Amino acid sequence: MERTFVMVKPDGVQRGLVGEIIGRFEKKGLRIVGMKCLVPSRALAESHYAVHKGKPFYEPVVEFITSGPVVAMCLEGPDGTIEMVRLMMGKTSPLEAAPGTIRGDFANTTQQNLIHGSDGPETAAVEIALWFRPDELL
């Protein structure tokens, strides 16, 4: 089994797309083993995006992710789950995201692209540990 971190960003929560997004993952057979709704602190956002510190988009993305509630999830499924989730999300830019993907169907801008998902096993482990205590996971 493989686990990954997924976050519905403030624009997805504000637009009422949380159920739609979760439904897509559940219909694919993925299991939610941790989930919470919160407004991330600046410290949490800075830790989450630390790898991008110094890049031009770092400050705007930290500001955006702390601007309202997010839904943080740990999803579990068979080997390949991380890649499957990334494919379901679609490319970062909604203009490049294929129809049928979450971003392709619902996102409007690259910054406000509804969802974040871990890009690999190491990142998933770090992000899950950052957002969830072990006792918060089933």
C-alpha positions in Angstrom: 0.0 0.0 0.0 1.1 3.5 -0.7 0.1 6.8 1.0 0.1 10.3 -0.3 -0.8 13.8 0.9 -3.5 15.8 -0.9 -4.8 19.2 0.0 -7.8 21.0 -1.4 -6.7 24.6 -1.5 -8.7 27.6 -0.3 -10.2 28.2 -3.7 -11.5 24.7 -3.8 -13.0 25.0 -0.4 -14.5 28.4 -1.2 -16.0 27.2 -4.4 -17.7 24.2 -2.7 -15.6 21.6 -4.6 -14.4 19.5 -1.7 -17.1 16.8 -2.1 -16.5 16.6 -5.8 -12.8 16.2 -5.4 -13.0 13.7 -2.5 -15.6 11.8 -4.5 -13.3 11.3 -7.5 -10.6 9.8 -5.2 -13.1 7.5 -3.5 -14.6 6.4 -6.8 -11.1 5.5 -7.9 -10.9 3.2 -4.9 -8.6 5.3 -2.7 -9.1 5.3 1.0 -9.0 8.4 3.2 -6.9 7.5 6.2 -6.6 11.1 7.6 -8.5 14.3 6.9 -8.9 17.7 8.5 -10.2 21.1 7.7 -8.0 24.0 8.9 -6.6 27.4 8.1 -2.9 26.8 7.8 -0.6 28.9 9.9 2.1 30.9 8.2 4.7 28.6 9.8 3.0 25.5 8.4 2.7 27.0 4.9 6.3 28.0 5.0 7.4 24.6 6.0 5.2 23.0 3.4 6.7 25.1 0.6 10.2 25.4 2.0 11.7 23.8 -1.1 10.5 26.8 -3.1 11.9 29.5 -0.8 13.6 32.2 -2.8 11.6 31.6 -5.9 9.3 34.4 -7.2 6.1 32.5 -6.5 7.0 31.5 -2.9 5.5 34.5 -1.1 2.3 34.6 -3.1 1.7 30.9 -2.6 2.3 31.1 1.1 -0.1 34.1 1.3 -2.7 32.2 -0.8 -2.5 28.9 1.2 -3.0 30.8 4.5 -5.9 32.9 3.1 -8.7 30.5 4.1 -9.5 27.0 5.1 -8.0 24.0 3.3 -8.9 20.3 3.5 -5.8 18.2 4.2 -6.0 14.5 3.4 -3.8 11.4 3.6 -5.0 8.9 0.9 -4.0 5.3 0.7 -4.1 2.8 -2.1 -2.1 0.3 -4.0 1.4 0.9 -5.3 1.2 3.7 -7.8 -1.3 5.8 -5.8 0.9 8.9 -5.8 1.2 8.8 -9.6 -2.5 8.0 -10.0 -3.4 11.0 -7.8 -1.1 13.3 -9.8 -2.7 12.2 -13.1 -6.2 12.7 -11.6 -5.2 16.3 -10.5 -3.9 17.3 -14.0 -1.1 19.6 -14.9 -0.4 22.6 -12.6 -1.6 25.1 -15.3 -5.3 24.7 -16.0 -4.6 25.7 -19.6 -2.5 22.5 -19.9 -4.6 20.2 -17.7 -6.5 17.7 -19.7 -10.3 17.6 -19.6 -11.5 15.0 -17.1 -8.8 16.0 -14.6 -9.6 18.0 -11.5 -7.7 21.1 -12.7 -8.8 20.6 -16.3 -12.4 20.5 -15.3 -12.5 23.2 -12.5 -9.3 25.3 -12.2 -9.0 28.8 -13.6 -5.5 30.0 -12.8 -2.1 28.4 -12.1 -1.9 29.9 -8.6 -5.5 29.0 -7.7 -5.5 25.5 -9.1 -7.7 23.9 -6.4 -5.4 21.1 -5.3 -2.0 20.0 -4.2 -0.7 16.4 -4.2 2.7 15.0 -3.2 5.0 14.4 -6.2 6.8 11.3 -4.9 7.2 8.9 -2.0 9.7 10.9 -0.1 7.7 14.1 -0.4 4.6 12.3 0.6 6.2 11.0 3.8 7.5 14.5 4.7 4.1 16.2 3.9 2.0 13.6 5.7 4.3 14.0 8.8 4.1 17.8 8.6 0.2 17.9 8.4 -0.7 14.9 10.5 0.4 13.4 13.8 0.6 9.6 13.7 -2.4 9.3 16.0 -4.5 11.2 13.4 -4.1 8.6 10.8 -6.1 5.4 10.6 
